[in-house]
Amino acid sequence: MRADRSRLTAQLRSAQEPTPEQLQRFATFLTRTYQREVPLNWARDESLRSGFRLQVGSDVYDWTPDGRVRQFQDYLRRLQPGENDIIPLMRQAVEEWELSATPEEIGTVVTVDSEIATVTGLDHAQYGEILVFSSGVRGMVQDLRRDGLSCILFGDGEEISAGSMVRRTLRTAGIPVGDGYLGRVVDALGVPIDGKGRIQPQDQRPLEAPAPGILDRQPVNAPMETGLLAIDSMFPIGQGQRELIIGDRQTGKTAVAVDTILNQKGKDVVCIYVAIGQKTSSVAQLVENLSRRGAMEYTCVLSAPAGASAALQYIAPYAGCALGEYFMHQGRDVLIVYDDLSKHAVAYRALSLLLERSPGREAYPGDVFYLHSRLLERSAHLSDELGGGSMTALPIVETQAGDVSAYIPTNIISITDGQIFLESDLFFSGQRPAVNVGLSVSRVGGDAQTKAVKSAAGAIRLELAQYREMEVFTQFSSDLDEATKRQLTYGQGLMRLLRQPQYAPFSQHQQVIVLVSALNHVMQDVPLEKMDAFRTGLLAYVEENAMDLCQRIDRTGLLPQEDREEIVRLARAYLAQSGGKQGG
């Protein structure tokens, strides 16, 4: 409800003293609006060049030139333009607009620091609403209390002082969206930071939006191929899935995400990379790598670097998700990377402590689970009635000393549909990507895996698990039988085949060729140091001699028995050929 009417007083401000006729009109307006007589006081305000500003409790009626302009701007923002009709719409708006006596709620800053401002007087403000301070800095309502509210700041808190005025915008926080954001680098508010000029938005989407309901989704049934043999063969990702990438610092987490983005070239997939708390130099290097390989054409990079405020780091993933939803609701497929959510949780913890919320485990607030669940639940494969678009999420989380049982990792593991665990020991031993077969899993991606890759992969995961177990066991004994030695050699060869250089994703037929050849023991006797060269040569040999076979696998996603036999025959032929060369 509005201010307490039993104690209402009105304060009229202007540069010139009003005439008795004007005072009478104000008194009549107050009586009509508030259904009672309201005491009216006048005070001179030299800052008002002309017009009047009337304040009744928390209601402010601004009849100054600035207030009239602001009214007109708000009126224009509420208009909904269609295509190619903005000029007639503007003309109609100017002709039809009339100055109205609409109250504007004005608050006062009580306290302020670099991140948080406490405000009183805004009794009707809502959670997530944007506020505008007198200095022009914007903030978002984050905490509603009995005696006021707290908001996080999207600008320099030094420009705000206690006692300054705050105005409501009646709009929730959002980000401009549109096709123009592809190929660009923007900040958490959607403002370009790549020096390529302004982006013309096509729509506005709220940062916070409800996740699609049960009936608005359909099962994950189409692959989102990463191009990484180790992942696509054992832990496949489907369109609409949420697959966590987890591991210690410097174990190749971002490299996996970047390779996945590169693999979407030519597949009509929109990619969004959200950098949270990253070094600006790292983001610049990533953008350069994507540009050099032609991936920025279908990618938007949204960056809230380590030097940005905690508020901007907090809203960054929601802004990226809102941009992804714009494309998803157009029926397109979207891949979004959150790099990384552990830094996002730290930023939220900092804001929560400044907001004086009660700390819980590891000083995180009690709603830290909801922080990420409401973000990741927005990724989905929409039903055909809603266009059939999808948004696949690859959140990244950094662990400490491989501890996946820490607070934030366990939270996100429970929200996602699987995880890819990158192990430090594997990484430092030269295994790239350093995927731990035992701790990694994809809970729904197998349903979206193509029949060709599923058939070709066979029991590779079981074979590798047996190898890892045997490797540990045989460390205690040097006396090994021939069968065990052969099994170890086979396992080492498989691990070597799963090594893959960065920025070199495999196509579907290349993965099938390697897997079929390996699981049929064609590469059993190839020395480990020559395995990479053998794999490269084999792929070139098959593509040269059976291009129709390769195209058929890519086109159909199937692997009939005759195609499998053809691959094995070609692999053995290449083995004999390359072996002959080595012997000669």
N, C-alpha and C positions, 0 to 999 in steps of 0.2 A: 504493500500500500504506500501511498504518498506520505509526505511529511505530516506530523501530527497536527490536524486542523484546529485543535483547541488552543494551540499556542502559535499560530501562524502570524508572521509579520512579513511585510513586503519592504524591500530595499530598492529604491529607484536611483540609478546612477546616470549622469550625463555631464557633458562639459558646460552646458548652459542651463540655467534654472528654468524649469518648466513653467508655463503659464497656468493660471487657475483653471482654464478650460481643459488643458492637457491633464492636469491632476485629476479633474473630475472624470475624464474619460478612463484614466487608469483605475480609479476607484470603482467605476461601473464595471470594468472588465474583471477586476478581482472578485467583486460580489457575484457576478454571473458565473465565473469559472469555479469558485470555491464554495459557493452557496452560503456565504456569510460575509460579514464585513471584516476586512483585513486591514489592520493599521498600516499606513503607508508612510515611509520616511524617504526623504531625498538627500542625496549626498553628491557633491561635485567630484567628478573624475575627469581630470584633464587628458587622460590617455584616450578617452573616447572623443574622436574628432567631431562626430555628429551622431544623432540618433540617441536611443535610450537602451539601457540594459536593466531589466527588472528581475530580481531574485526573490522567490517565495519559497522558504525552506531550501530543499535541494533542487527545486525547479528554477531554471533560468530562461527568461524570454529575451532573446537578443535581437533588438531592432536597430543595431548599428550596421553600417555598410558591410563590415566583415561578416557579421552574423547572417545578413541577407544572402551574401555570396555563398556562404557555407550551406545555407538552406537549399539554394539552387543546385549546388554540387551534389548534395545528398539526394535531391530529387532526380537528377540525371543518373546517378548510380543505380537507382531502383528500377530504371527502365530496362526492358529486355529487348535488345535489338535482334532482328533476324539478319539474314544474309543480304548484303547490298542495299540496306535501307537505312543506314545510320544518318545520312543527311536529312531525308524527310522526317525522320524521328526527332532529330535535333531541332528542326524548324518547328515541328509540332510542340515539342517540349517548351521552347521559348514562348510560343504564342499562348499556351495554356497555363503556364506557371503563374501562380498567384502567391503573394506573401501570406503566410499563415501564422497565427499565434500559437505555435507549438512549443511546449516547454522543452528545454534542453537541460539534462541533468549534469551538474557540475560538481566535481569533488575537489578535495584539497589534499595535497601531499603532506603526510605527517613525518615520515622518515624515508630516507633513500640511501642506497649505496650503489656500488657499481653494477649489481645484478638485480636487486629487489627494491621495489618502492611500495610503501604502505600508504593507503589512501582511505579517507573517510568522506562520507556524503553521497556516495553512489549506492543508494539503497536498492536499486533495481538492476545493477550490473549482473551479468551471468558469467559462469565459468567458461573460459576460453574466449571471452569477448575482447576485442581490441580497444584500448584506451589511447587517447592522444594527449600528451602533455603540452603545456604552453610553449615549451621550447621546440616542439615538433617531433620529439622522440616518441616512439610508439612502444606500447607494452601489452602484455596479454594477461588477463585475470587468471590467477593460478590458485588462489586461496580465498575462500569466502568465510568471513567471521562475523560474529554478532556486532562487533564494534567497528567494522570496516572490512577492507579487503587488501590482499597483497597481489602484486603483479610482477611478472618477470619482464625485464627491459630488453628491447631489441636495438638499443643504441647506447650512447655514452651516458652513464648515470651522472657524470659531473655536470651535465647541462641542466639537470633538474635540481631544484632546491626545495627545502621544506617550506610549505605555505603556498607553493605555486599551484595553479589550477590544472585540473584534469577533466577532459571531456570524453563522454561515451561516443562510440561510433555506431552502436547497435548492430555491429557485424562481428561474426566470429572469425577467428584467425583462419586465413586461407592463403593459397598460393596461385598465381596466374599459371595457366597451362595452355598447351597448344603444340602443334607440330613444329613450330619454330624453335622449340627447345632442343630438338635433336641436333647434334653436332656442336652444342654449346656447353660452356662451363658456367654454372650459376652458384649463388650462395643459398643459404637456407631459406631466404625470403623470395627466391626466384629472380634476383637481380643479377644480370650478367656480370661476370668478373674476368672475362677473357679478352676484353678490349675490342670486340667485334660489333659493338653498337647495341641498340635497343632491340628487344624481342617483342613482336606484336602478339599478345596473347589472344586466344580464341575462347577462353572460358576461365572461370574461377572455381576452384574446388577447395572445400574446407580441409584443414589439416587433420582434424579428427572426424572420422566417418564410421558408421556402423559396418561391421563385417557382413558379407553376404550370409543369408540364412541357409538352413539345410536344404530347403526346396529351391534355392537360387543357385545351387552348385550341382555339378555332375562329377562322376569319378575321374580320377587322374588316368587318362588312357592314351596319351600321346607323349612321345619321348622329348625331353629337353637335353639333347646330346651335348656333352662337354668337350668331346674330341679327345679326352684323356682315356687311354685304354684301360688303366687300372680302375677308373670310376665307372665308365659306361659298361664294362663287362661284369663288374661285381656289385656296384652300388648305384644302379642307374637312377637318374632323376627324371621325373615326369613333369609336364606342363601343369602348373598349379600347385606343385609340391613345395614344401619348405624344408630344405636340406641344410643342416648346420655344418659349417666348416670350422673345425676347432683344433687348436694346437698351440704350442708355445710360440714365443716370439721368434721370428726369423726361421720358420719352418715351411714357408711356401704357401701360406693361406691365400694371400692376395694373388699370387701367381696362378693358382687354380681358378679363381674367379675371373681373372683377366683372360685366361685361355678359353674359358667358357664363353665369354663375350666375343672373342675372336672367332669362335666356332659358329656363331650365329650369322656370319656374313652370308648374304644371299638367301636367308631363310625367312625373311619378313618378320623378324623378331625385334622388338624395341628393347634396348638395354639401358638401364639406369644404374649408375654407380654412385652410391652415397658414401662419401668420405667423412668420417666422424673422428675428430681429434687427431687427424693425420698431419704430418709435416707438410707444409706447403710445397717444398721441393719434391717430396714423394708424389704428391698429386700431379704436379707439373710433369714429372717424368712419366707417370702413367698416361696422362693425356697425350704426351708426345708419342709414346709407344702405340696407343690406339690410333692416332692420326696417321702415323707412318704406315700402318697396316690396313688402312681404310675402314676402321671400325667406328670412328667417330661419326660417320654418316648416319648411323642408326643408334647412337649412344648419346645420352646426356649425363654429364658429370655434375653432381651436386656436392659442394664442398663446404664443410664447417670445420676449418682447420684447428689445430691446437691453440692458435692464437686468438680464435674467436671466443666470444663469451659462452658461458655454460648454457645460457638460454638458447642461443643459436644451435649449439651442439645437441641440445635436448629436442628441438623441433625438427632437426635435419631429416631423420628417417621418416617422420610423418609427412614432411613436405615431399620427399622422394616418392613415398607410397601414394600420395594424392596425385602426383604427376603420372605414376604408373596406372592408377585407376582410370584416368582420363583415356588412355589408350586401350585399357582392358574393356571398358564399356563401349568402345568402338568396335569390339569384336576382334581385336588384335592380341597377339601373344607378347607378353612382357617378361623380361628377366631383370630382377632388381637385386643388387648386391648391397648389403649393409656392412660396411667395414670401418669400425667394428662395434658391436653392441656392448662389449665390456666397457669401452670408453663412454658410450652413451649412458650406461648405468652410473658410471662415476660422475658424469655431468649432472644427472638427475639427483644423485645423492647430495652433491654440493648445493643445488637449488633447494632441496628439501631441508637441509640443515639450516640454510639461511632463512627459510620460511618457518623455522622453529617447530618442524614436525618431529615426532618422536622417532628416534633411531632404533633400528632393530639389529638383526644379525649383520656383522661387519659394517655397522653404522648405516646400512641401507634402510630406507623407509619401508613401512609395511606393505605398500602397494607396488613394490618393484616388480613383482610377478605380473601384475596387471599392466605395468608399463610396456612390457614386451609382448604379452599375449594379445592385447588389443591392436598391436601393430602387425604381428605376423598372421593373425587370423584374417586379415584383409586380403591376403594372398589366396587365390582360389582359381578353379576352373569353372567359369560361369555356365549356367544352363543355356541351351540353345535359344530359349525364349528371351534371354538377356543378351544374345549376340554370340555366345560361345567363346568369348575371349578368356584369356588366362593371365595370371601373374604368378611367376615362379620366384620364390625368395631364396637367396643364398646368404643368410646371416653369418657373420664371422665373429668368433669369440676367441679371445686370447687366454690361455691358461698359464698358470705358474707352476713350473717344474712338473708338467704333465698331469696336474691334478684336475681331473674331470669331475670330481665330486665337490668342487667348490660351489659357493652359493649361486652365482650368476650362471656358470655353465650348466648346473643341474636344472635350474629353472628353464633355460632355453632348450635343453635337451628334451624336457617334458612337453614343450610346446610344439617342437618341430616334428617332422615325419622321418627323421633319421639324421645321422651325423657322419661326416667324413673326418676321422681323427688322423692328424698328421703328427708323426712321431719324430722327436729330435734325433734319436739314435739312428733311425733310418735315413734322415736327411743328411746328417753328417757323414754317414757311410757312403753317400753318393746316390742313394735311391731317390729319384725325383719323378713324380710326386711321391712324398714320403708317407704313403697311405698305410696305416695299420689295419691289416685285414681282420684281425680279431675284434677290434673295438669299433669298427665302422659298420654302418648298416643303412639300408634304405628300406623304409617300411612300406612304401607304396609304389616305388619306381619300377619294380619288377613287372607290375601290371602294364606299364607303359613301354617296356622294353620291346624293341622290334624282335620278331621271331628269329631273324637271321643272327643277331648278336646273341640272343638267349641260347639258341642252338649251338652257336660256335663256342660260347663261353663254357658250356658244359659244367664240369665239376672243378673249374679252375680254383675257386675259392677253397674247396676241400683239399685240393692238391697243395695249395700254399699253406694252409693250416697244418697239414701233416708235415710239410717241410720245416716250418718254424718249430714244431714240437720236436722233430727228429734232430734238428740243428742244435737245440739246447741239450738234448740227451747225449748226443755224440761228443760234446765237449769234454766229457769225463772219460772217454776211452778212445784210443787210437786204433784199436783192433776192430776193424769194420769188415763185414763180409761184402762180397761184390754187389749183391742186390741193394744193400744199404748205401754203398758208395754211388751206385747208379741213381738211386732215388734222390740223394743229395745233389748230385750233378744236375739232375732234371729240375729240381726245385730252384737251384741257383740260376739256371737258364731262364726259368719262368720269371723270376724276380728281375733278371737283367732285361728281359723283353718288355717288362712293364715300365722300365725307365723311359722317360720321354722328355726331350728338350723343351724348354719354354717357347711359346709363340709358334708351336708346330703341331696343331691339333690334327688328329687322324679323322678321315672320313669313315663312313660306315663300312664300305667295302674293304678299306685298309685294315680296320679292326678285325673284321671277319677273317681275312687272309692270315693275319698274324696268329689269331687264336686257333684257327683250325690247324695250321701248320704246327704250332707249339704243342697242342694237346694230342696230336698224332705222332709226337716224338720225332718229327722231322729234324728238329734242331738239337736233338739230344747230344750229338757229338761235336757240335760247333763250339770252339773255344770261347770262353766268356769275353775275352778282350776283342774278339771279332764278331760278337753277337750284334752290335749296333749296325756295323757295316753290312752284315748278312741280312738283317731285317730291311734295311734301305734297298739293298740290291734285289731282294725277293719281291718287294712291292713294285719296284720298277719293272721287273721281269714279268710279273703277272699282268700288270697294266698294259704292257707292250704286246703280250701274246694272247690275252683274253680280255680285251677291253669290253666286249659285249657282256661278259660275265660280271665284271665290276659294275657296269651301268645297271644291269638287271638287279643286283643286290641293293644298290642305292635306290632304285625306283620302286621295287616291290617290298623290300624289307623281309624277304623270304630266303631260305637256304635249303632247297631240296637236296636229296641225297646225291643226285648226279652232280650238282654244283660243288658239294663238299668233296666228292671224289676227284673232281677236276682240279680243285685247289690243291689237294694232297699230291696229285700227280705232277702238277706244275712245280710245287715246292720241292719234291724229290728230284725233279729234273734240274732245277736251279742248284740244289745242293750238290748234285753230281758234277755239274758244270763248274761251280765255284771251287769244289774240292779238287777237280782236275787241274784247275789253274794254280791252286796252292801247291799241289804236288809237283807240277812242272817247274 
